[in-house]
C-alpha cells in the first residue's frame, strides 16, 4: 500500500498474483494461514495502539527501514505509512 496507495486498482489486481507467487514458491495453504492484511480490522487496531508506544527513533534503527529510505530516495519526504508499516507487522 505504501508504494501504490494512489492506485487502489493496481493493489486489487495484484492480490491474485501474490497468492499465485506464494503457491508457486511452495507455501502450502493447508499448513499456512494466508490472509489479506488490509481485510483484518484487528491489525489496524493493534497498529494504532503500538504506534503510541513505539518511537520514530526505534523504527529508524530498523536496518531494513534504513536501507529502503536510501533506496527509495525518501530523505525528509518520508511517507508516514512507510514508517508505520514495520509497527503494523508487530501486530500480525
Legacy VTK file of the C-alpha trace (Angstrom):
# vtk DataFile Version 3.0
C-alpha trace
ASCII
DATASET POLYDATA
POINTS 92 float
0.000 0.000 0.000
2.817 2.429 0.691
4.104 2.021 -2.878
0.754 2.111 -4.690
-1.593 3.945 -2.351
-2.653 6.264 -5.146
-3.599 3.328 -7.379
-6.062 1.084 -5.492
-6.966 -0.872 -8.634
-3.336 -1.927 -9.032
-3.384 -3.160 -5.433
-6.590 -5.169 -6.015
-5.224 -6.624 -9.268
-2.018 -7.658 -7.524
-3.714 -9.819 -4.848
-4.220 -12.946 -7.031
-0.689 -12.548 -8.419
0.826 -12.510 -4.934
-1.227 -15.556 -3.962
-0.029 -17.379 -7.094
3.572 -16.474 -6.183
3.086 -17.911 -2.678
1.734 -21.171 -4.101
4.495 -21.346 -6.738
7.096 -20.866 -4.004
5.715 -23.944 -2.261
3.676 -22.372 0.511
1.026 -24.951 1.377
-2.337 -23.297 2.169
-3.297 -26.426 4.126
-0.431 -25.786 6.537
-0.212 -21.992 6.419
-2.674 -19.201 7.020
-2.608 -16.750 4.137
-4.557 -13.588 4.820
-5.195 -10.216 3.272
-3.863 -7.827 5.917
-6.000 -4.917 4.770
-9.099 -7.045 5.455
-8.210 -7.540 9.132
-9.646 -4.699 11.262
-7.839 -6.036 14.342
-4.483 -5.463 12.645
-5.298 -1.784 12.125
-6.448 -1.506 15.744
-3.259 -3.089 17.093
-1.170 -0.870 14.821
-2.807 2.243 16.265
-2.105 1.027 19.799
1.515 0.134 19.027
2.128 3.460 17.277
1.534 5.130 20.646
4.279 3.012 22.214
6.957 2.679 19.516
9.115 5.750 18.896
10.150 7.061 15.484
13.770 6.653 16.577
13.192 2.951 17.197
11.650 2.423 13.750
14.511 4.391 12.155
17.007 1.979 13.758
15.478 -0.921 11.801
18.137 -1.889 9.206
15.517 -2.657 6.537
13.857 0.720 7.064
17.228 2.480 6.851
18.107 0.731 3.581
14.727 1.384 1.971
14.821 5.082 2.902
18.065 5.344 0.936
16.910 3.093 -1.946
13.648 4.979 -2.426
15.318 8.378 -2.020
12.858 9.466 0.641
15.273 11.692 2.599
12.952 14.050 4.533
9.862 13.426 2.366
9.174 10.141 4.119
5.544 8.918 3.976
4.019 8.219 7.404
2.711 4.869 6.142
6.260 3.785 5.359
7.266 4.304 8.984
4.066 2.735 10.331
4.331 -0.468 8.291
7.005 -2.143 10.464
4.907 -1.274 13.516
1.872 -2.933 11.902
3.898 -6.096 11.352
4.360 -6.417 15.105
0.584 -6.762 15.380
0.358 -9.531 12.804
LINES 1 93
92 0 1 2 3 4 5 6 7 8 9 10 11 12 13 14 15 16 17 18 19 20 21 22 23 24 25 26 27 28 29 30 31 32 33 34 35 36 37 38 39 40 41 42 43 44 45 46 47 48 49 50 51 52 53 54 55 56 57 58 59 60 61 62 63 64 65 66 67 68 69 70 71 72 73 74 75 76 77 78 79 80 81 82 83 84 85 86 87 88 89 90 91
